[in-house]
Amino acid sequence: MNWEARVPELKRRFEELSERLADPSVLADRDGYRKVAREHAELQPVVETATALARGRSALQEARALIAAGEDAELVELAEAEAAVLSALVARLESELGEQLLPKDPLADRE
């Protein structure tokens, strides 16, 4: 399974964990709360990066549509500059998200 296919499931899991953190029964169970909070904290940067990537891709698509329309030379020039910046941003976010989705070292949490 490629990493992009995992993102929707991770977002769903993050939302589920967010809801569980507000559940009084989870709050009453110290160990259960700690586990939910830890998993939530691990997923938060992944979800934030995935959200930023989706916004960047959408903005890049809009810039490319303006370029393709080519109606106003000045607007096309601005869209080309924006597309260059957005392409770099999207590439950086894809790389970052790919790294965030690498399997964790099982020994990393040992004390």
Long-range contacts (C-beta under 8 A, 24 or more apart in sequence): 3-97, 3-98, 3-101, 6-101, 7-46, 7-50, 7-97, 10-43, 10-46, 10-47, 10-50, 11-47, 11-50, 13-39, 13-43, 14-40, 14-43, 14-44, 14-46, 14-47, 17-43, 45-100, 46-97, 46-100, 46-101, 49-93, 49-96, 49-97, 49-100, 50-97, 52-93, 53-90, 53-93, 53-94, 53-97, 56-86, 56-89, 56-90, 56-93, 57-90, 59-86, 60-86, 60-87, 60-90
